[in-house]
Amino acid sequence: MDLEQRGVPGGFVASTEFVEAARAQAESLGFDPHKVFVEHPIQDRTDEEMQALAEEAFEEVLAMIFESQDDQ
């Protein structure tokens, strides 16, 4: 939120376990950042599985970055 207020576009990537927490936090702060959710869990994944998750989310993350820039 601070970076957005300074004109630095941003967003976050989290696992689907945190969809509701992100919604609640956005509501309580009055700020709804750009976000991308990937399949949960993360912690026990192999490097290959993490690579696959990253590749699956890549286009959506790029779109999030460009949307953030367009909002500026």
C-alpha positions as CSV (number, residue, x, y, z in Angstrom):
1,M,0.0,0.0,0.0
2,D,2.8,2.4,0.9
3,L,4.6,1.7,-2.4
4,E,1.4,2.2,-4.4
5,Q,0.9,5.6,-2.7
6,R,4.5,6.5,-3.7
7,G,3.7,5.7,-7.3
8,V,5.4,2.3,-7.4
9,P,3.1,-0.3,-8.9
10,G,2.8,-3.5,-7.0
11,G,0.9,-6.6,-6.1
12,F,1.5,-10.0,-4.5
13,V,1.5,-13.7,-5.2
14,A,0.2,-16.1,-2.6
15,S,-1.2,-19.5,-2.4
16,T,-4.9,-20.2,-2.6
17,E,-4.9,-20.9,1.1
18,F,-4.8,-17.1,1.6
19,V,-7.7,-15.9,-0.6
20,E,-10.0,-15.2,2.3
21,A,-7.2,-13.6,4.4
22,A,-6.3,-11.3,1.5
23,R,-10.0,-10.3,1.1
24,A,-10.4,-9.5,4.8
25,Q,-7.1,-7.6,4.9
26,A,-8.0,-5.6,1.8
27,E,-11.4,-4.8,3.3
28,S,-10.0,-3.7,6.7
29,L,-7.3,-1.5,5.0
30,G,-9.6,-0.1,2.4
31,F,-7.0,-1.1,-0.2
32,D,-7.4,-3.9,-2.7
33,P,-4.0,-4.6,-4.3
34,H,-3.5,-6.6,-7.5
35,K,-2.9,-10.2,-6.6
36,V,-2.3,-13.6,-8.1
37,F,-3.0,-16.9,-6.3
38,V,-1.3,-20.2,-7.0
39,E,-2.2,-23.7,-6.0
40,H,-1.6,-24.5,-2.3
41,P,0.5,-25.9,-0.6
42,I,3.9,-24.5,-1.5
43,Q,6.3,-25.6,1.3
44,D,6.7,-29.2,0.4
45,R,7.0,-28.9,-3.3
46,T,10.0,-30.0,-5.3
47,D,12.0,-27.6,-7.4
48,E,10.3,-29.0,-10.5
49,E,6.8,-28.5,-9.0
50,M,7.7,-24.9,-8.1
51,Q,8.9,-24.3,-11.6
52,A,5.7,-25.6,-13.0
53,L,3.6,-23.4,-10.6
54,A,5.7,-20.4,-11.7
55,E,5.2,-21.1,-15.3
56,E,1.5,-21.5,-14.9
57,A,1.2,-18.2,-13.1
58,F,3.7,-16.3,-15.3
59,E,1.2,-14.7,-17.7
60,E,-1.1,-13.7,-14.9
61,V,1.8,-12.1,-12.9
62,L,2.8,-10.2,-16.0
63,A,-0.8,-9.0,-16.4
64,M,-0.9,-7.9,-12.8
65,I,2.3,-5.9,-13.2
66,F,0.9,-4.1,-16.3
67,E,-2.4,-3.5,-14.6
68,S,-0.6,-2.0,-11.6
69,Q,1.4,0.3,-14.0
70,D,-1.8,1.3,-15.8
71,D,-3.4,2.4,-12.5
72,Q,-0.6,4.9,-11.9
